[in-house]
């Protein structure tokens, strides 16, 4: 079987090289290693950084319309976006702007021609500059901060969870020391997932580890975002997304949710949820964190369920499939293989058993997103 050709694009704080021992970036070296070493499926991987990264296989500041002559050489594109309005950095003075219209046209054409998309950000508006205006992707996740006043934000878009305060989407699990610490995201205790059955197929195939076993946990994190099913708005939203929408980029118009010849119109589905345990603070180990800007959050979390993964089966209407994730931290070295600046088991990440399950999940996603 021919290799599945995949393009991985990041921006902002991300790094495509080895894990930084001082935590000065969000590296994804374990993900890259998993994709490159896979034999079933075999993956041909290109990596790119919108701000430039010497470890990328495509050098320079990546542009979806100019850096690659034709995106159709790829079966799927994975996007982990950091740049966007964020309460911790409201000015965004040093980062690249949102995607240009020619880039949005190139990505939209890629999706219309059957290419698959994985897209994720994090809390507030992280990821919105790369992903917040892409057809279908834009309505399958909360991409925008409540503090973002940009006129480009779609009127229907619900605002994302904050970086701090009682409403943060804090999926951290209590550690072995009976505490909720920021670095618990790097220990070996994952968050439980609730898998949601979808029409006709039941538990989604990306979770199936073998004929009898499914993935039941995910990495946890201090402040996630949230994905959406169709019309999946929260109490702060003014109105649901429309199924009849059309988007025009660089003179080319695209139907956001197309129908097939039989009149069927496919919509996104939530396939997994996570849980925020209510009533806890989140502490920071003073002097033992390399990241700057994180302080202890004394506010008590509000208990809630958040949507973790959403899928769109575009093959039903002859376009590409889409998967959105509530947090890019589910793919980061910091959450999978440990925090070099933490202590004890938090420097080591997950044991090999759960890490192998996550690797299996990642490769299931590769297979599911591939062209029809």
Secondary structure, 3 states (H helix, E strand, C coil): CCCEEEEEEECCCEECCCCCCCCCCEECHHHHHHHHHCECCEEEEEEEECCCCCCCCCCCCCCCCCCCCCHHHCCEEEEECCCCCECCECCCCCCCCCCCHHHHHHHHHHHHCCCEEEEECCCCCCCHHHHCCCCCHHHCECCECCCCCCCCCCCCCCECCCCCCCCCECCCCCCCCCCCEHHHHHCCCCEECEECCECCCECCHHHECCCCCECCEECCCCCECCECCCCCCCCCCCCCCCCCCEEEECCEEEECCCECCCCCECCCEEEEEEEECCCCCEECCCCCCCCCCCCCECCCCCCEEEEEEEEECHHHHCCCCEEEECCHHHHCHHHHCCCCCCCHHHHCCCCHHHHHHHHHHHHHHHHHHCCC
